[in-house]
Amino acid sequence: MPVREHDLGEVRDAVAKLCATFPMDYWRATDRERRYPAEFVRALTEAGWLSCLIPEEYGGAGLPLAAAAAILEEIQKSGANGAACHAQIYTMGTVLRHCNEAQKRKYLPEIAKGELRLQAFGITEPSAGTDTSSIRTAAVRKGDRYIVNGQKVWTSRAEHSDLMLLLARTTPREAVQKKTEGLSVFIVDMKAALNKGLSIRPIRTMINHATTEIFIDNLEVPAENLVGEEGNGFRYVLDGMNAERILIGAECIGDARWFLAKATAYANERKVFGRPIGQNQGVQFPIARAYMATEAAALMVERAAALYDAGRPCGPEANMAKQLAAEASWQAGDMCLQTHGGFGFAEEYDIERKFRETRLYQIAPISTNLVLCYIAEHVLHLPRSY
Ligand SMILES: Cc1cc2nc3c(=O)[nH]c(=O)nc-3n(C[C@H](O)[C@H](O)[C@H](O)COP(=O)(O)OP(=O)(O)OC[C@H]3O[C@@H](n4cnc5c(N)ncnc54)[C@H](O)[C@@H]3O)c2cc1C
């Protein structure tokens, strides 16, 4: 169901109001201490925003992806960092389309009530990198369970999630015709698995992202936790990945709008040589350019979300949305820092934090080069380069 922008006004207002109760010094403190913003995540959960995509019959709000995009954009636009919980929304891209009825009845109502969290997405591995089909984590069926062995890296929020969507190989790469075949997705009960085949090691990074490394050693996963059919997992995670790319695009639009508002206000108020710095074209042109890039990228995010909500193919649009929005937010961040001169470096202006945070989205969930490879090969039909 496509949603018009004016229908989302109430959603945007309510999210903005909630975010306003978490002032910037809250984000400064959590960032400084690399502390999980549990209070913020709880407030979003209780307000029902993190279960926005879950259909009403399972206790959620049953909103389309366009609404989820508006929610995440507002969070970022307020100066907050939604990365602490955005995966609870985008993992639904895989769950709603590919989990069976029994799995949905088991998990979705509890997720909607906020009693269960599904915000870990275990795909990336240290040796495979972007080449997902080369992952080595393997699941072998033994009766009514799978025995899983392997390692994941950059599994964000693993310490703050009850469940994880895990991608593993169920048929060796040499035994399949296409390398994307033979991969399967599992729902892993992380609390039950912790120290019984699953261990988690946090990775400290330049941003407050609660990201981790996961070691899997003879972990037993019940066969009923297999999502869809064995061997088709790559297709299932792609649905989650498209949702993720569109939503991260929306977050970048929110970041860009935060940088633009901050820079415009400062350029109007800061006086040097007896006049506002924003009167100089050397200052106002980069702001205008960043604004134009942001508005153009926002249209692509909107289009990708509309295609996704209509159940139509949206791979190119989801990738372009993520890339254009990530570039726009980085352009806006760089412009905002430059506009603030030395003060842009001061923690209390929050620019340096948002600058670090928004940089991630040119690397994750997929790096810019790989988006370009995708467009070159699949849209422009140029030779595959990798
Ligand atoms: C903070 C953070 C959080 C993350 N959270 C998650 C998560 O929750 N779950 C998860 O599964 N993953 C997560 N990731 C992983 C993320 O998706 C990957 O880092 C990203 O996809 C890039 O993979 P890589 O780091 O292995 O880079 P690599 O694949 O090693 O690539 C390194 C560089 O080489 C370039 N490159 C590689 N191959 C080519 C090519 N053929 N042509 C041109 N350039 C190429 C890339 O563009 C990149 O710039 C996270 C990463 C970070 C940093």
The ligand as a Tripos MOL2 file, in Angstrom:
@<TRIPOS>MOLECULE
LIG
   53    58     1     0     0
SMALL
NO_CHARGES

@<TRIPOS>ATOM
      1 C1         29.8980   -0.6370   12.3470 C.3       1 LIG1
      2 C2         29.5350   -1.7440   11.4140 C.ar      1 LIG1
      3 C3         28.3400   -2.4360   11.6140 C.ar      1 LIG1
      4 C4         28.0040   -3.5280   10.7960 C.ar      1 LIG1
      5 N1         26.8810   -4.2570   11.0820 N.ar      1 LIG1
      6 C5         26.6720   -5.4300   10.4190 C.ar      1 LIG1
      7 C6         25.6330   -6.3280   10.8290 C.ar      1 LIG1
      8 O1         24.8630   -6.0480   11.7630 O.2       1 LIG1
      9 N2         25.5240   -7.5160   10.1960 N.ar      1 LIG1
     10 C7         26.3570   -7.8870    9.1690 C.ar      1 LIG1
     11 O2         26.1960   -8.9910    8.6270 O.2       1 LIG1
     12 N3         27.3480   -7.0400    8.7460 N.ar      1 LIG1
     13 C8         27.5310   -5.8380    9.3420 C.ar      1 LIG1
     14 N4         28.5530   -4.9900    8.9500 N.ar      1 LIG1
     15 C9         29.4470   -5.4200    7.8690 C.3       1 LIG1
     16 C10        29.3290   -4.5910    6.6050 C.3       1 LIG1
     17 O3         28.1430   -4.9310    5.9160 O.3       1 LIG1
     18 C11        30.6060   -4.8220    5.7810 C.3       1 LIG1
     19 O4         31.6850   -4.2110    6.4800 O.3       1 LIG1
     20 C12        30.4950   -4.2880    4.4010 C.3       1 LIG1
     21 O5         29.5460   -5.0280    3.6600 O.3       1 LIG1
     22 C13        31.8480   -4.3460    3.6680 C.3       1 LIG1
     23 O6         32.4230   -5.6310    3.8240 O.3       1 LIG1
     24 P1         33.9230   -5.7670    4.3420 P.3       1 LIG1
     25 O7         34.0920   -4.9070    5.5270 O.co2     1 LIG1
     26 O8         34.2490   -7.1930    4.4840 O.co2     1 LIG1
     27 O9         34.7930   -5.1360    3.1840 O.3       1 LIG1
     28 P2         35.5180   -5.9130    2.0130 P.3       1 LIG1
     29 O10        34.5680   -6.7770    1.2670 O.co2     1 LIG1
     30 O11        36.7610   -6.5160    2.5520 O.co2     1 LIG1
     31 O12        35.9070   -4.6910    1.0580 O.3       1 LIG1
     32 C14        36.9470   -3.7600    1.4260 C.3       1 LIG1
     33 C15        36.9710   -2.6240    0.4080 C.3       1 LIG1
     34 O13        37.2520   -3.1540   -0.9000 O.3       1 LIG1
     35 C16        36.2350   -2.7780   -1.8020 C.3       1 LIG1
     36 N5         35.9930   -3.8970   -2.7360 N.ar      1 LIG1
     37 C17        35.8960   -5.2290   -2.4340 C.ar      1 LIG1
     38 N6         35.6670   -5.9420   -3.5500 N.ar      1 LIG1
     39 C18        35.5970   -5.0460   -4.5820 C.ar      1 LIG1
     40 C19        35.3700   -5.1570   -5.9810 C.ar      1 LIG1
     41 N7         35.1640   -6.3340   -6.5750 N.pl3     1 LIG1
     42 N8         35.3650   -4.0280   -6.7280 N.ar      1 LIG1
     43 C20        35.5820   -2.8150   -6.1460 C.ar      1 LIG1
     44 N9         35.8010   -2.6420   -4.8260 N.ar      1 LIG1
     45 C21        35.8100   -3.7530   -4.0570 C.ar      1 LIG1
     46 C22        35.0090   -2.4750   -0.9670 C.3       1 LIG1
     47 O14        34.1600   -1.5740   -1.6240 O.3       1 LIG1
     48 C23        35.6190   -1.9170    0.3050 C.3       1 LIG1
     49 O15        35.8180   -0.5260    0.1500 O.3       1 LIG1
     50 C24        28.8660   -3.8730    9.7210 C.ar      1 LIG1
     51 C25        30.0620   -3.1370    9.4920 C.ar      1 LIG1
     52 C26        30.3920   -2.1110   10.3320 C.ar      1 LIG1
     53 C27        31.6950   -1.3760   10.0930 C.3       1 LIG1
@<TRIPOS>BOND
     1     1     2 1
     2     2     3 ar
     3     2    52 ar
     4     3     4 ar
     5     4     5 ar
     6     4    50 ar
     7     5     6 ar
     8     6     7 ar
     9     6    13 1
    10     7     8 2
    11     7     9 ar
    12     9    10 ar
    13    10    11 2
    14    10    12 ar
    15    12    13 ar
    16    13    14 ar
    17    14    15 1
    18    14    50 ar
    19    15    16 1
    20    16    17 1
    21    16    18 1
    22    18    19 1
    23    18    20 1
    24    20    21 1
    25    20    22 1
    26    22    23 1
    27    23    24 1
    28    24    25 2
    29    24    26 1
    30    24    27 1
    31    27    28 1
    32    28    29 2
    33    28    30 1
    34    28    31 1
    35    31    32 1
    36    32    33 1
    37    33    34 1
    38    33    48 1
    39    34    35 1
    40    35    36 1
    41    35    46 1
    42    36    37 ar
    43    36    45 ar
    44    37    38 ar
    45    38    39 ar
    46    39    40 ar
    47    39    45 ar
    48    40    41 1
    49    40    42 ar
    50    42    43 ar
    51    43    44 ar
    52    44    45 ar
    53    46    47 1
    54    46    48 1
    55    48    49 1
    56    50    51 ar
    57    51    52 ar
    58    52    53 1
@<TRIPOS>SUBSTRUCTURE
     1 LIG1         1 GROUP 0 **** ****
